[in-house]
Amino acid sequence: MPDTLTHFDTHGASHMVDVSAKEITHRLAVAEGWVAMQPTTLRLILNRQLAKGDVLEVARLAGIMASKRVDMLIPLCHAIALDSAAIAFQTDEEHGRVHIQATVKTSGRTGVEMEALTAVAVTGLTIYDMCKAVDRAMEIGPIRLVEKAGGRSGHFIRQQTD
């Protein structure tokens, strides 16, 4: 793990990291998060009974779109041409939870962790937006990196703690 923050130069000024000398490698990032809601809200989602339409499919598209625009949202992120971005859902009807998993891949000089994390965040926010009329108490989070592969820093897999 680096002992310095990479987005600051030796004088403390922020800058975009120069990745031009890095080797092009296959990069992967997987992130996850949850949206907690009333079980009745989740049933409305699963039965496609909300007036705004198919919540999970709209949220999936929003997350994929967000993964492609991270450089426009987070100031020092590189514009990355993604090879793929996918959003998967698992639902827990008993507890009223939607688990979101984003998997993002590219072949490039920098990783796609921010793209996967942003995809999860925007997917969760879209679920909230589409359901807030019936459940304003929904909660989003935690959002976290699950896996990262490619590049000099190697392969990271989160140790499961729950």
Backbone as numpy.savetxt, mean C-alpha at the origin, in Angstrom:
# Nx Ny Nz CAx CAy CAz Cx Cy Cz
21.44 -2.56 7.76 20.59 -1.38 7.76 21.49 -0.14 7.76
21.17 0.86 6.91 22.01 2.06 6.86 21.97 2.82 8.18
23.09 3.49 8.50 23.14 4.24 9.75 22.84 5.72 9.54
22.49 6.11 8.30 22.13 7.50 8.03 20.85 7.53 7.19
20.17 8.65 7.26 18.99 8.84 6.44 19.44 9.21 5.02
18.91 8.53 4.03 19.41 8.69 2.66 18.84 9.89 1.93
17.82 10.53 2.46 17.19 11.65 1.75 17.75 13.01 2.18
18.89 12.99 2.90 19.55 14.24 3.30 21.01 14.16 2.90
21.54 15.29 2.39 22.96 15.31 2.04 23.79 15.61 3.29
25.09 15.76 3.13 25.98 15.95 4.28 25.74 17.28 5.00
25.04 18.20 4.34 24.73 19.50 4.95 23.31 19.54 5.53
22.59 18.42 5.45 21.24 18.36 5.99 20.14 18.79 5.03
20.51 19.07 3.80 19.50 19.46 2.81 18.84 18.21 2.23
17.53 18.28 2.04 16.82 17.14 1.45 17.14 17.04 -0.04
17.14 15.80 -0.54 17.38 15.56 -1.97 16.82 14.20 -2.36
16.56 14.06 -3.64 16.16 12.76 -4.16 17.43 11.92 -4.30
17.40 10.71 -3.80 18.56 9.83 -3.85 18.92 9.55 -5.30
20.21 9.64 -5.61 20.69 9.34 -6.96 20.84 7.83 -7.10
20.00 7.21 -7.92 20.04 5.77 -8.09 20.66 5.36 -9.42
21.24 6.32 -10.13 21.74 6.04 -11.49 22.84 4.99 -11.53
23.61 4.83 -10.46 24.69 3.85 -10.44 24.23 2.48 -9.93
23.01 2.39 -9.47 22.52 1.12 -8.95 22.22 0.16 -10.10
22.37 -1.12 -9.78 22.07 -2.17 -10.74 20.56 -2.34 -10.87
20.10 -2.61 -12.09 18.68 -2.91 -12.29 18.43 -4.34 -11.83
17.51 -4.49 -10.88 17.15 -5.81 -10.37 15.64 -5.91 -10.29
15.17 -7.14 -10.16 13.74 -7.37 -9.94 13.42 -6.93 -8.52
12.39 -6.13 -8.38 12.00 -5.59 -7.07 10.57 -6.02 -6.75
10.32 -6.32 -5.50 9.01 -6.74 -5.03 8.76 -6.08 -3.67
7.52 -5.66 -3.46 7.12 -5.21 -2.13 5.69 -5.67 -1.89
5.45 -6.14 -0.67 4.12 -6.55 -0.24 3.82 -5.76 1.03
2.65 -5.12 1.04 2.23 -4.37 2.22 0.82 -4.81 2.59
0.43 -4.54 3.83 -0.90 -4.92 4.26 -1.47 -3.89 5.21
-2.77 -3.96 5.36 -3.47 -3.10 6.31 -4.89 -3.62 6.49
-5.63 -3.01 7.37 -6.98 -3.46 7.68 -7.92 -2.28 7.72
-9.18 -2.56 7.43 -10.26 -1.62 7.71 -11.22 -2.36 8.64
-11.44 -1.78 9.82 -12.37 -2.37 10.78 -13.67 -1.57 10.73
-14.78 -2.29 10.80 -16.10 -1.66 10.68 -17.12 -2.50 11.42
-18.33 -2.03 11.45 -19.41 -2.82 12.02 -19.64 -4.05 11.13
-19.89 -5.21 11.70 -20.17 -6.39 10.87 -21.32 -6.16 9.88
-22.28 -5.33 10.24 -23.39 -5.05 9.32 -22.89 -4.27 8.10
-21.91 -3.41 8.29 -21.33 -2.67 7.16 -20.62 -3.62 6.22
-19.87 -4.55 6.78 -19.17 -5.52 5.94 -20.17 -6.38 5.16
-21.27 -6.75 5.77 -22.29 -7.52 5.05 -22.85 -6.72 3.88
-23.06 -5.41 4.08 -23.52 -4.56 2.97 -22.50 -4.55 1.84
-21.22 -4.50 2.18 -20.16 -4.52 1.16 -20.20 -5.84 0.40
-20.21 -6.94 1.14 -20.14 -8.26 0.51 -21.38 -8.58 -0.33
-22.52 -8.04 0.06 -23.76 -8.26 -0.69 -23.99 -7.19 -1.75
-23.01 -6.30 -1.91 -23.07 -5.21 -2.89 -24.37 -4.41 -2.75
-24.68 -4.03 -1.52 -25.92 -3.32 -1.23 -25.72 -1.84 -0.92
-24.52 -1.33 -1.12 -24.28 0.09 -0.90 -24.56 0.86 -2.19
-25.11 2.05 -2.04 -25.55 2.83 -3.20 -24.40 3.19 -4.14
-23.17 3.28 -3.62 -22.04 3.69 -4.45 -21.49 2.55 -5.31
-21.98 1.34 -5.15 -21.55 0.25 -6.02 -20.69 -0.79 -5.32
-19.91 -1.51 -6.11 -19.06 -2.59 -5.63 -17.84 -1.99 -4.92
-17.92 -1.88 -3.62 -16.91 -1.19 -2.82 -15.52 -1.78 -3.03
-15.39 -3.09 -2.94 -14.06 -3.69 -3.01 -13.43 -3.54 -4.39
-14.21 -3.60 -5.44 -13.64 -3.43 -6.78 -13.22 -1.99 -7.04
-14.02 -1.04 -6.58 -13.63 0.37 -6.73 -12.38 0.63 -5.90
-12.33 0.10 -4.68 -11.17 0.29 -3.81 -9.93 -0.37 -4.42
-10.10 -1.54 -5.03 -8.97 -2.22 -5.69 -8.38 -1.32 -6.79
-9.25 -0.77 -7.62 -8.78 0.11 -8.70 -8.10 1.36 -8.15
-8.66 1.93 -7.10 -8.05 3.12 -6.48 -6.65 2.80 -5.97
-6.48 1.65 -5.33 -5.16 1.26 -4.82 -4.15 1.05 -5.92
-4.58 0.39 -6.99 -3.67 0.18 -8.13 -3.28 1.52 -8.74
-4.27 2.39 -8.94 -3.97 3.71 -9.50 -3.01 4.49 -8.61
-3.21 4.43 -7.30 -2.34 5.15 -6.37 -0.91 4.63 -6.42
-0.75 3.32 -6.59 0.60 2.75 -6.63 1.40 3.31 -7.80
0.71 3.75 -8.84 1.39 4.28 -10.03 1.68 5.78 -9.93
1.24 6.43 -8.85 1.39 7.88 -8.73 2.05 8.32 -7.43
2.80 7.45 -6.82 3.42 7.77 -5.53 4.35 8.97 -5.65
5.05 9.09 -6.76 5.97 10.21 -6.94 5.25 11.56 -6.92
3.96 11.57 -7.18 3.19 12.81 -7.15 2.67 13.12 -5.73
2.74 12.15 -4.84 2.21 12.30 -3.49 3.30 12.49 -2.44
4.41 11.80 -2.61 5.49 11.82 -1.61 6.70 12.47 -2.27
7.13 13.62 -1.77 8.06 14.49 -2.49 9.35 13.87 -3.02
10.00 12.98 -2.30 11.31 12.51 -2.74 11.29 11.12 -3.36
10.09 10.60 -3.65 9.99 9.29 -4.31 10.25 9.43 -5.80
10.88 8.41 -6.36 11.13 8.36 -7.79 9.88 7.95 -8.54
9.76 8.41 -9.78 8.72 7.91 -10.67 9.17 6.53 -11.13
8.37 5.52 -10.88 8.76 4.14 -11.18 7.76 3.53 -12.15
8.28 2.93 -13.20 7.43 2.18 -14.12 7.19 0.80 -13.49
5.96 0.54 -13.09 5.65 -0.72 -12.43 5.39 -1.82 -13.44
5.84 -3.03 -13.12 5.53 -4.20 -13.93 4.18 -4.78 -13.56
3.82 -4.68 -12.27 2.50 -5.14 -11.83 2.17 -4.54 -10.48
0.86 -4.43 -10.25 0.34 -4.01 -8.95 -0.97 -4.76 -8.76
-1.10 -5.42 -7.62 -2.30 -6.21 -7.34 -2.76 -5.95 -5.92
-4.07 -5.93 -5.74 -4.68 -5.76 -4.42 -5.53 -7.00 -4.15
-5.33 -7.61 -3.00 -6.13 -8.78 -2.59 -6.84 -8.45 -1.28
-8.02 -9.03 -1.11 -8.82 -8.83 0.09 -9.10 -10.16 0.77
-9.14 -10.12 2.10 -9.69 -11.20 2.90 -10.64 -10.54 3.88
-11.79 -11.15 4.06 -12.77 -10.54 4.96 -13.00 -11.44 6.17
-13.26 -10.79 7.29 -13.60 -11.45 8.54 -14.98 -10.93 8.94
-16.01 -11.66 8.55 -17.37 -11.19 8.77 -17.72 -11.11 10.25
-17.21 -12.03 11.04 -17.54 -12.04 12.47 -17.06 -10.76 13.17
-15.86 -10.31 12.82 -15.27 -9.14 13.47 -15.39 -7.86 12.65
-15.97 -7.95 11.45 -16.15 -6.76 10.62 -14.83 -6.15 10.16
-13.97 -6.98 9.60 -12.66 -6.50 9.14 -12.40 -6.90 7.70
-11.80 -5.98 6.97 -11.31 -6.26 5.62 -9.79 -6.15 5.68
-9.11 -7.24 5.34 -7.65 -7.24 5.25 -7.30 -6.89 3.81
-6.38 -5.95 3.65 -5.93 -5.49 2.33 -4.47 -5.88 2.18
-4.14 -6.49 1.05 -2.74 -6.80 0.74 -2.42 -6.28 -0.65
-1.37 -5.49 -0.75 -0.90 -4.97 -2.04 0.43 -5.62 -2.36
0.57 -6.07 -3.61 1.82 -6.64 -4.10 2.23 -5.84 -5.34
3.43 -5.28 -5.30 3.90 -4.42 -6.39 5.26 -4.95 -6.85
5.44 -4.98 -8.18 6.70 -5.48 -8.76 7.20 -4.52 -9.83
8.53 -4.49 -9.95 9.17 -3.75 -11.03 10.56 -4.32 -11.26
11.15 -3.97 -12.37 12.57 -4.20 -12.61 13.17 -2.81 -12.70
14.00 -2.47 -11.72 14.52 -1.12 -11.68 15.65 -0.94 -10.71
15.97 0.33 -10.46 17.10 0.68 -9.61 16.70 1.03 -8.18
15.40 1.11 -7.92 14.95 1.45 -6.58 13.71 0.63 -6.25
13.48 0.45 -4.97 12.41 -0.43 -4.51 11.02 0.16 -4.64
10.03 -0.68 -4.39 8.63 -0.30 -4.54 7.86 -0.40 -3.22
8.56 -0.24 -2.10 7.89 -0.29 -0.81 6.84 0.80 -0.68
7.18 2.01 -1.08 6.24 3.13 -0.94 5.03 2.93 -1.84
5.23 2.31 -2.98 4.11 2.04 -3.88 3.14 1.04 -3.27
3.66 0.00 -2.63 2.79 -0.99 -1.98 2.09 -0.39 -0.76
2.81 0.36 0.05 2.21 0.98 1.24 1.13 1.99 0.85
1.41 2.78 -0.17 0.43 3.77 -0.64 -0.80 3.09 -1.21
-0.60 1.99 -1.93 -1.73 1.24 -2.47 -2.66 0.77 -1.36
-2.09 0.26 -0.28 -2.91 -0.19 0.85 -3.65 0.99 1.47
-2.95 2.09 1.68 -3.56 3.26 2.32 -4.74 3.79 1.49
-4.54 3.94 0.20 -5.60 4.49 -0.65 -6.75 3.49 -0.80
-6.45 2.21 -0.83 -7.51 1.21 -0.86 -8.37 1.32 0.39
-7.74 1.42 1.56 -8.48 1.57 2.81 -9.28 2.86 2.85
-8.69 3.95 2.40 -9.41 5.23 2.38 -10.61 5.18 1.44
-10.48 4.46 0.34 -11.60 4.34 -0.60 -12.73 3.53 0.02
-12.39 2.46 0.73 -13.42 1.70 1.43 -14.14 2.62 2.42
-13.37 3.40 3.17 -13.97 4.33 4.13 -14.90 5.31 3.41
-14.42 5.91 2.35 -15.20 6.90 1.62 -16.52 6.32 1.11
-16.47 5.11 0.60 -17.67 4.52 0.02 -18.67 4.05 1.07
-18.22 3.87 2.31 -19.09 3.33 3.37 -19.39 4.32 4.48
-18.81 5.49 4.44 -18.95 6.42 5.56 -20.39 6.84 5.83
-21.26 6.78 4.84 -22.66 7.15 5.06 -23.35 6.21 6.04
-22.86 4.96 6.13 -23.50 4.00 7.03 -22.65 3.67 8.26
-21.35 4.08 8.26 -20.47 3.70 9.37 -19.30 4.66 9.47
-19.48 5.75 10.17 -18.40 6.75 10.32 -17.34 6.34 11.35
-17.58 5.27 12.07 -16.65 4.83 13.11 -15.60 3.83 12.58
-15.56 3.61 11.28 -14.56 2.68 10.73 -13.15 3.14 11.10
-12.25 2.17 11.18 -10.84 2.45 11.48 -9.97 1.81 10.42
-8.90 2.50 10.05 -7.95 2.00 9.06 -6.61 1.82 9.75
-6.00 0.63 9.55 -4.66 0.44 10.07 -4.55 -0.79 10.95
-3.39 -1.16 11.38 -2.13 -0.57 10.95 -1.77 -0.95 9.52
-1.01 -0.10 8.89 -0.49 -0.36 7.54 0.99 -0.62 7.70
1.46 -1.71 7.09 2.87 -2.07 7.29 3.42 -2.86 6.11
4.74 -2.80 5.98 5.45 -3.58 4.98 5.55 -5.01 5.47
5.23 -5.97 4.60 5.28 -7.38 4.94 6.53 -8.03 4.34
6.85 -7.63 3.12 8.00 -8.24 2.43 8.57 -7.25 1.44
9.89 -7.33 1.26 10.60 -6.51 0.29 11.74 -7.36 -0.26
11.86 -7.40 -1.58 12.95 -8.17 -2.19 13.57 -7.36 -3.32
14.85 -7.60 -3.54 15.59 -6.94 -4.60 16.44 -5.80 -4.06
17.51 -5.53 -4.77 18.38 -4.43 -4.38 19.44 -4.82 -3.38
20.25 -3.83 -3.02 21.39 -4.06 -2.13 21.01 -4.43 -0.72
19.89 -3.92 -0.24 19.54 -4.18 1.16 18.98 -5.58 1.39
18.78 -6.33 0.30 18.40 -7.73 0.45 16.92 -7.96 0.65
16.64 -9.14 1.18 15.26 -9.61 1.32 14.79 -9.38 2.76
13.66 -8.71 2.91 13.06 -8.47 4.21 11.73 -9.19 4.26
11.51 -9.96 5.32 10.21 -10.56 5.58 9.86 -10.24 7.03
8.71 -9.59 7.22 8.27 -9.23 8.56 8.01 -10.50 9.37
8.51 -10.51 10.58 8.21 -11.60 11.50 6.80 -11.39 12.01
5.94 -12.38 11.88 4.55 -12.24 12.32 4.50 -12.07 13.83
3.78 -11.04 14.25 3.65 -10.77 15.68 2.22 -10.88 16.16
1.27 -11.18 15.23 -0.13 -11.32 15.65 -0.78 -12.49 14.97
